[in-house]
Amino acid sequence: MTKLLQTLVDAISVGSLYALIALGYTMVYGILQFINFAHSDIFMLGAWFSYLIARIVGWTQTMPPSWSIVVVLLGAMVTCGTLGYLIERLAYRPLRSAPRLNVLITAIGVSLFLENAGQLRWLFGTQPQPMPQLIVDRPILTVSGGMFSAPVNINLVDVIVVLVAVALMLALEWLVFRTKLGRAMRAVSYDTRTAALMGINVNAVVSATFVIGSSLAAAAGLLFALKYRGLKQPADAGWILLGLKAFVAAVIGGIGNISGAMLGGLLIGFVEIFGAAYFSPHLRDVYVFSLLIAVLLLRPTGLLGRATVEKV
Amino acid sequence: MRGGGENKEAPKAAGDSATTAATKAPAASDTILIGEFGSLTGSEATFGQSTHNGVVLATKEVDAAGGIKGKKVAVRTYDDQGRAQEAGTAVTRLITDDKVVAVLGEVASSLSIAGGRVAQQYKVPMISPSSTNPQVTQIGDMIFRVCFLDDFQGWAGAKFARDHLKAQTAAVLYDQAQAYSKGLNDYFSKAFGELGGKIAATQAYSGGDQDFSAQLTTIRAANPDVIYLPGYYTDVANVILQARKLGIKAPFLGGDGWDSSQLAAIGGQAVEGSYFTNHYSPDEERPVVQEFVKKYNADYGATPDGLAALGYDAAKLLFDAMARAEALDGPSLAKAIAASKDFQGVTGVFSIDPKRDAKKPAVVVVVKNGKPAYVTTIAPPTS
């Protein structure tokens, strides 16, 4: 019982992070039908910029004020949002009418560029670094006694991860389905050419998509850094693997579908954490990719990926 | 071996010193040229840089003392970027172009094996400062090493857990993507059982993982007296942070892959009181250690890590053998290296055994106030 509850808490927390990253993949795919391989690097930079901002402000030694997390969150989101805009403007837009393969390869190039630029000595360097402790991470709820053989800790950081992730996802839902920009995004996703004929500024919509997707990745980066404080060097393969799993989450949920990305993220978190806890931790990546194969065999469009479902 | 260096000045500083070491080596016949290959750039850059610093320091010393057989010693260093192909090319170049009398390198075992094959082929002696995989010296009679092997390191960890920590049960969490970590898991588990302990749980992770909660929850349920964690420092720090959050109080024990200032920088309070086996400790009171730490600090402004100490010892052992050798051709020099006995190294007093490995003690250190502090020395089993 102890193990079940503890595993459940971990799975929800990890799954929310995957979901948040998956949103960026799915939004770009929904509009441009192309997989932005540099997205996992934006996520990585989100974590590292959070580190940098906290360091610059000086929240490393003394206990920072409780609003510091909001400042770092906004700072990282703005930085990565700008970066997302620039990447789209400089690398992808010139290739908008080129064959899709060209853009895909460019995305890989951008990804390599970001990883290696992140290792510049005056930026983040090649060493792993500790993320400053922006919040006192303590158990806020301890469940014990009765059928629990050991106390189950629900930590503040996990609660923050889930709350921020849920808040951002609700905000995105609202933006896409309740605002003018959202309607334009859906129109461009449905048919770019017709949308342009109807007077929608396609370039602006695509830019907005990249900015939103990148800032969500930055938020995921900060949450990730709060949860796992040892940040690996920017070119570490671990970041790519995380991005890859988030991409799998987007595909499982049905790429191009926002709710699908959230569902896929949570599902992957559950499969991975429960598989590792109850079967064997040796195969945790195997569970994730087996799930992908199973979903692709049974429902090639993903769980929620139906043509009738509205896409972004 | 493993571990990251402490030298944060990373790529550029070492790159520069490599160039100067290479360019200032005159090809005149009053100089003996030795070769070094290492990862001065690439993802294991700090390994190569620390080792290189140690080698350069040893060379400076021997030259200040009048050189060997009346000749000055110079080092030529090539960067292998942490890639096996490059390692082979670097050693070929050192031997065929530069005509070095001996080669020093590498840290990573796979690269030592690549370079070692070339050195063996040309019958030029090679000493690896810090490759712990058994295969390295099995290449042939020209290949030596000055560090201990992983089977001993695993055993030393088990011995320490049983004798000093009085542990009855242990859990192991290892990195299944690393031969180093897998090897240590095998050797530790075997030795811990033989010494009368019981392995309560064995769990694994893979290099890229960030979340260890599933494995740690399983380990917590097993309630071990000690947790053996033979990984690299970044993962180690993350694992211990998460373990403490889950309320696991058992001490952690690891290997030389923990040897980095970043361990305490990332792990902070959580890693305090954790132990690891290492090649040396800067706290050891033997004069040779204290003198080395002082000189290294004066030259590089940092406390030397295990890699620097091993690089220094490898070079010193080579110079010692060169002074004793009848001639400096490959077979004579190899014979002199093989005959090294009770060498007073920074990383211990050791002899080269018939398998061309160093038989030497391991040091156990504890993380205290963010720095490794000396606890005890574990001598190799007498059998």
Interface residues (C-beta under 8 A of the other chain):
Chain A: T2 K3 Q6 T7 D10 V14 R121 G125 T126 Q127 P128 Q129 P130 Q133 D137 P139 S149 A150 P151 N153 N155 F224 Y228 R229 G230 K232 Q233 A235 D236 A237 G238 I240 L241 L242 I273 F274 A276 A277 P281 H282 R284 D285
Chain B: G4 K8 A10 P11 K12 S43 A45 T46 Q176 Q203 A204 Y205 S206 G207 G208 D209 Q210 D211 S213 A214 Q215 T217 T218 R220 A221 Y233 T234 D235 A237 N238 L241 Q242 K245 L246 G247 Q262 A265 I266 G267 G268
